[in-house]
C-alpha cells in the first residue's frame, strides 16, 4: 500500500444545471518521502485535489487514504486532529494573519501540535530568523511565503501541501522558495506535494502527476531529477 | 491551554488593529446600558434620598391636631401604642412677622427633640429662647444675626401662644415637613405662607400641645403600598386610643403633607421615560453588533479558513469573536452602568434642586438592575455575534480561503429612467447602485437612523405633551383665578362683599371637599368634589349651575343631573369608568354618595369631580357652600379679600400653576439628554455602517430615510407639533452630516496605492 492513495475520487460542486465536476474518478498514489509535483492548467482540478487531501473539503465520491488511514471517513474531532497533526499547508497567497508578527504566525501553528518545531527554529530554517518580529505588511512577498512555509513546517507535518507557492512571486524568489521546499523534503524526509502549472518545475520532482479536466493524465516517477538551480524557465 | 493562549493573543491583536469597531461596540453598550440603568435608577435613588432624609430628620408618620390640646399623659399613652416608636407634643402658630421692611406670613414651629428635626444649612442651632431657625428658602445667609418681630396685633395665634415677640435668626434650615419649595396656605391669614421658623419651646407661654407628632415602627419604603397599609392599620389603633381618652383630634398622615406628595409625583416623570427605552436599546445595540461582527467575520474570512486548515476547532475560532465582542460589551457595560447610575440621577437631582435639594443624592447601587442589564447586554451581544459568525464558521476551510465573489452589482430601476440617470454624476450612480447592492446594510442603516430620529421625536413628543398642560388647565379648562374659602353660613355675605370690590369680574359659590372615589374595587383618593347649586338653594337663592360653564369648561360633557356626576379623564382612566357606569364618592365624614357617571371632561392637573348640590343634599341630608370661585383680572387683592368677614383662605390658581410649571421644567433636561443620546447613537450606527459602504452618503439618502420615519411615527403623535418633527429631522440630518464629515477624513487617510495592492 502506498503512502497516499486516491481511489476513484470525484468532487462535484453545485447541482443540476450548474453542476461542475472538478474531479472525475481520480485514482493515483504517492510514496512516502517523495517530492511530488501536480501539474495542470488553470481549472484542471489541482487545488480541489489538494484540498481533499488536506482535509479541507469533502469528496463527493471515492476514498482517499493517507498512511493507511481513510481521510474520506473522517469528521469532527478526528478531522481536526488530522489537519492539526498530519498536514502542513502553504497557500498561493501566503494567508498570514496580518496582525500577528512573523514568529507569532508560526507560533499559532506550533501551539497546536504535540512535537512542534520551535517558531524561531522554523524561521531559521527558512532563513528569516532576524525578521521574526516583523508584521506581514513589513515583509516582501517572498519573505511572507517563507514565513508561511515556516508556519507549515513548525507543525512538523508528515505531509506538506503547497498550492502554487511561487504563483505570486517573481522568478528568482520563486526559485529560492522551490529550492527551500526541495531541500527540506530531502533533509526531513517529509512528503511534499506542490501544485504548479509550470512544466519546468516538474524537472525537479521525484514524481510528476498530470491532471486535465478533473482526470489524471499521467503519474510518472522522474528518473533524472535536476536541481532547481539548473532549471531555467 | 496553549490554543487558548493563542486565541487570546489573536483577540488582543484584533482589538488593537480594529479599534474603531471595538470602540463602536463598546460605545453602543456604554450608551445603552448607561442611559437605561441611569434612568431606571433615578427615581429609586431620589426616593431613597427622600426616605433617608425623612428618616434622619424623624419626620412624623402621624400628626394629630387638637384645638383643646394634648396633656403630657395623652402623649405618653399614644407613645405606648403598639407600633408607635415615639410621640412628642408640638406647637405651631401662623404669624405675621416684620423683618426689616418686609411683612411676612410665617408658620412658627416649636423645636421638638424627637420628631420633625430641622436640618441646618447655615449658622447654628438656637441656644436661647430668643433665637430661632429660619426657612432657608425665605431667608439667606445675610439675614443671620438679624432680628424679626412678630406682629401680635395681626396674629391671634401668635398672641395667644408666644411669650416673646422678638427673635434673632441664628441659623437657616430645611425641614422634613417642607420637602418642596412650595409652602402651605395659612388658615389664619388668607394667603400663602412665605416660610417657617423654628423657635425653642421656651418661647411659648403654656405647654399645652395642639399637635402630637408620632413616628411609627415602619420599615416599609415610603410611597409603597405596604407603607400605606401599615399606616392605615396604625391609624385605627390611634383612633381607638383617642376615643378611649375622649380626645377629638384630626389625624393627618404624610399623605396630607404637600411636600411629601409632590415629591412622589415629580419623581415619577423620570421613570415614565425610562420605560419607553428598552426597545430602542435592543434594536440599536443588536443592529450595531450584528453589522460590526458580520463585517469583521467577512473581512477575516480567509483567516478563519487558515485557522481551520491549521487545525483549530470551530469552537476555538468562535471563542475569538465571542471574546472580542464580549469583552467590548463587558467593558461598555461596566463603564456605562456605573457612570450612568451615578451621573443621571445627579443631573436630575440638580434639575430638581430648586424645588427639593434638601440633601445631597447618595449613589445608589441596585444589584438586580446591575445583574439584569449585564445579563441582557451579554445575551444580546453574544447572540448577535453568533448570528454574524454562524454562516462563515460552518463553511469548509477550502471555501473560506477562496476570496468571496463580490455581491452582484445589479441594474437598478432608476437606470431605466434615462433622462434622470444620465444627469447623475459617476459617484452618484455608484452610491445609488451600492445602496441596492448591499441591501442588508441599507436596511440596517434605515433601522438605525429611524430609531435615532424616533428617539428625538419621542423626546419632543414628551415635551409637547407635558409642557403645555398647565396652560391647557388654567387658560382653557379652569377659567377662574381664585378659590376663596369662607366659614359656614358666611358665603352669601362674602360673595356680596367680593362683588363690590373693583377688579372682581364674577363669583360662583360652591362646596369643595376632598373625597375618595371608588368603583369596581378600585379607589382614587385626594379627588376634589365640587358641589354646584343646581336649584334655588336657601342661602344662595339662585341656581348657579347655569353660570358654571363660564368658570369651568366641561367640553362636550353636560352639567350632571340629579344623582349624576361628571368626572375628569384621570378618574375615568384610573377607575376604568365610562359614561353610564356607577361610582361611589366617600365624603370627608362617614357619608357616601352613589352617583352615575354622566360625562367625562378633559383635565390635566388634579382629580376634580363635579356634582349638583341637590345630589349631595339628597344623599347626605344637607349641603352648604364653603368656597367661592372668583374670576378676576388682578392678583394683588389678597389683603382686601382677606379682610372680608368669614373669609379663611385664598388659593390662587396661579400659585399652583407656578409650582406645576416648575416641576415640569425638568422635562427640558430629559429632552436634552434624549437628543444627545440619539445623536451619540446615530454617530455609532452611521460610523459603523458608513465605513462599510465606503462612500460618503449624500443628503439624498438621509432625506429618503427620514421621510419614512416621519410616517412611521405619526401614530404616536398625540400632541406633537409639526415643528418638532422638523427639529427631529434637522437634528438627525445634522448628526449624519457630522458623521459623514468625520468619515471623509477617514477615507482620505486610506492610502491609495496600498488599498489597491492588497490581494487578500
Interface residues (C-beta under 8 A of the other chain):
Chain A: X47 X48 X51 X54 X56 X57 X58 X77 X80 X81 X83 X84 X85 X89 X91 X93 X95 X97 X98 X99 X100 X104 X107 X108 X109 X111 X112 X151 X155 X168
Chain B: X2 X3 X5 X6 X9 X10 X13 X14 X16 X17 X302 X303 X305 X306 X307 X308 X309 X310 X311 X312 X313 X396 X397 X398 X399 X401 X759 X760
